[in-house]
Amino acid sequence: MVDIWSSGVILFALLSGYLPFEDSNTSNLYKKILNGEYEIPNWISDDARDLITKVLNVDPEKRFNFKDIKNHKWFDFHKRNS
């Protein structure tokens, strides 16, 4: 599940151009990560926004797994159109 979460960070960075969790204060950075505090830019599509939110869920039990990602509308669209 950690790898899924990490892939969510990478997906966020690829789509937005920056990391979801940033803070010059290391303590504040850790708090943001642990609490899942980030803002998705408004130029990211609703489907991508939904996938990012589900992959970056701080609760591993509620976080999307690989099967969920493969079946998500955003992933499926890009798989069919590549």
Buried (B, 14 or more C-beta within 10 A) or exposed (E): EEEBBEBBBEBBEEBBEEEBBEEEEEEEBEEBBEEBEBEBEEEBEEBBBBBBBBBBBEEEEEBBEEEBBEEBEBBEEEEEEE
